[in-house]
Amino acid sequence: MTKVAFGGRAYEYADSETVLETLLRHKLDVPYSCKKGVCLSCMLRVIDGAIPEESQVGIRDTLRTQGYFLPCICPGDHDLTVASAEDTALFSRAVVSDVFPLAPDIKGVRLTPATELYYHAGQFINLRRADGLTRCYSLASVPSIDRQLELHVKRLPGGDMSNWIFDELQGGEVVELQGPNGSCFYLPGRADQNLLLIGTGTGLAPLIGIARDALHDGHQGDIRLYHGSRHANGLYLRRQLRDLAARHANFLYIPCLSGADVPPGVRAGRVASAVFSDLGGLADWRVFICGAPPMVEEAKKTAYLAGAAIADIHADPFELRDLRRKPRPDPSSHK
């Protein structure tokens, strides 16, 4: 039987298990979230053994060469010795500059990192507070425009991190961040290509960054941003986005409401339905999709069937599963 060694002990894989599933089955303290290779929160380091290239997808080159990999998508079919990721390699400090309301259940957070973060608008970071609780949030900021990082956080019932941000987090506090991560971002080139941006909820955050980045770069093709919500309060930043559309003839903003009491200027119905009723074909369009996983998967499939090339469809679904992480000890208790 093949095994994975971690923390001085070896554990046998069960049939068809990933490395992460084996470690969790044995109740080991390994952080994780999406278990799909998206959030990168479960990253480990291989000490001995061969890992497939697929288990390093999305990890930056400097970490790949050090043996970092994603156990959630690494099949348990080889003997491996692995270790926890080193905090100094993954996390850096940042100061909270501001926490401000965007909607009744959405807050913005601005961060000033201790060292400059090189990122693309639309990517995401993992945010960690002092006790080790970690969540991933997309960046609404644009590096060529904004001096600070900006996150949009929705309050979730029972959400440890979101409720802490709403009720306790204040400017001046220190947090830690890891990243940037994700492949849903704008790259210059083909300035005449049309861009389609589809989002729900706080999936608007990365799309705002992508749209502003493309416009700042002088993108000439049409840029259409469809944002959907079940409730009117979820269609936040409507005024700012309409102002952006008024300043740029090639930018179109279409808010969509799937619930009742649709306000003037808002499209009734689900966002994906609105998109594909407006646009019959998407051949040669570049598509960005962010939000709840069911919507993302549906929109990806529909965009492909409408003619968009697979290489031109970029998506980061918002996985909401809690991270399993014990609080870290207070460093001040160790002298």
Rosetta blueprint (number, residue, H / E / L):
1 M L
2 T L
3 K E
4 V E
5 A E
6 F E
7 G L
8 G L
9 R E
10 A E
11 Y E
12 E E
13 Y L
14 A L
15 D L
16 S L
17 E L
18 T E
19 V H
20 L H
21 E H
22 T H
23 L H
24 L H
25 R H
26 H L
27 K L
28 L L
29 D L
30 V L
31 P L
32 Y L
33 S L
34 C L
35 K L
36 K L
37 G L
38 V L
39 C L
40 L L
41 S L
42 C L
43 M L
44 L E
45 R E
46 V E
47 I E
48 D E
49 G L
50 A L
51 I L
52 P L
53 E H
54 E H
55 S H
56 Q H
57 V L
58 G L
59 I L
60 R L
61 D H
62 T H
63 L H
64 R H
65 T L
66 Q L
67 G L
68 Y E
69 F E
70 L L
71 P H
72 C H
73 I H
74 C L
75 P E
76 G L
77 D L
78 H L
79 D L
80 L E
81 T E
82 V E
83 A E
84 S E
85 A L
86 E L
87 D H
88 T H
89 A H
90 L H
91 F E
92 S E
93 R E
94 A E
95 V E
96 V E
97 S E
98 D E
99 V E
100 F E
101 P E
102 L E
103 A E
104 P L
105 D L
106 I E
107 K E
108 G E
109 V E
110 R E
111 L E
112 T E
113 P E
114 A L
115 T L
116 E L
117 L L
118 Y L
119 Y L
120 H L
121 A L
122 G L
123 Q L
124 F E
125 I E
126 N E
127 L E
128 R E
129 R L
130 A L
131 D L
132 G L
133 L L
134 T E
135 R E
136 C E
137 Y E
138 S E
139 L E
140 A L
141 S L
142 V L
143 P L
144 S L
145 I L
146 D L
147 R L
148 Q L
149 L E
150 E E
151 L E
152 H E
153 V E
154 K E
155 R L
156 L L
157 P L
158 G L
159 G L
160 D H
161 M H
162 S H
163 N H
164 W H
165 I H
166 F H
167 D H
168 E L
169 L L
170 Q L
171 G L
172 G L
173 E L
174 V E
175 V E
176 E E
177 L E
178 Q E
179 G E
180 P E
181 N E
182 G L
183 S L
184 C L
185 F L
186 Y L
187 L L
188 P L
189 G L
190 R L
191 A L
192 D L
193 Q L
194 N L
195 L E
196 L E
197 L E
198 I E
199 G E
200 T E
201 G H
202 T H
203 G H
204 L H
205 A H
206 P H
207 L H
208 I H
209 G H
210 I H
211 A H
212 R H
213 D H
214 A H
215 L H
216 H H
217 D L
218 G L
219 H L
220 Q L
221 G L
222 D L
223 I E
224 R E
225 L E
226 Y E
227 H E
228 G E
229 S E
230 R L
231 H L
232 A H
233 N H
234 G H
235 L L
236 Y L
237 L L
238 R H
239 R H
240 Q H
241 L H
242 R H
243 D H
244 L H
245 A H
246 A H
247 R H
248 H L
249 A L
250 N L
251 F E
252 L E
253 Y E
254 I E
255 P E
256 C E
257 L E
258 S L
259 G L
260 A L
261 D L
262 V L
263 P L
264 P L
265 G L
266 V L
267 R E
268 A E
269 G L
270 R L
271 V H
272 A H
273 S H
274 A H
275 V H
276 F H
277 S H
278 D H
279 L L
280 G L
281 G L
282 L L
283 A L
284 D L
285 W L
286 R E
287 V E
288 F E
289 I E
290 C E
291 G E
292 A L
293 P H
294 P H
295 M H
296 V H
297 E H
298 E H
299 A H
300 K H
301 K H
302 T H
303 A H
304 Y H
305 L H
306 A L
307 G L
308 A L
309 A L
310 I H
311 A H
312 D H
313 I E
314 H E
315 A E
316 D E
317 P E
318 F L
319 E L
320 L L
321 R L
322 D L
323 L L
324 R L
325 R L
326 K L
327 P L
328 R L
329 P L
330 D L
331 P H
332 S H
333 S H
334 H L
335 K L
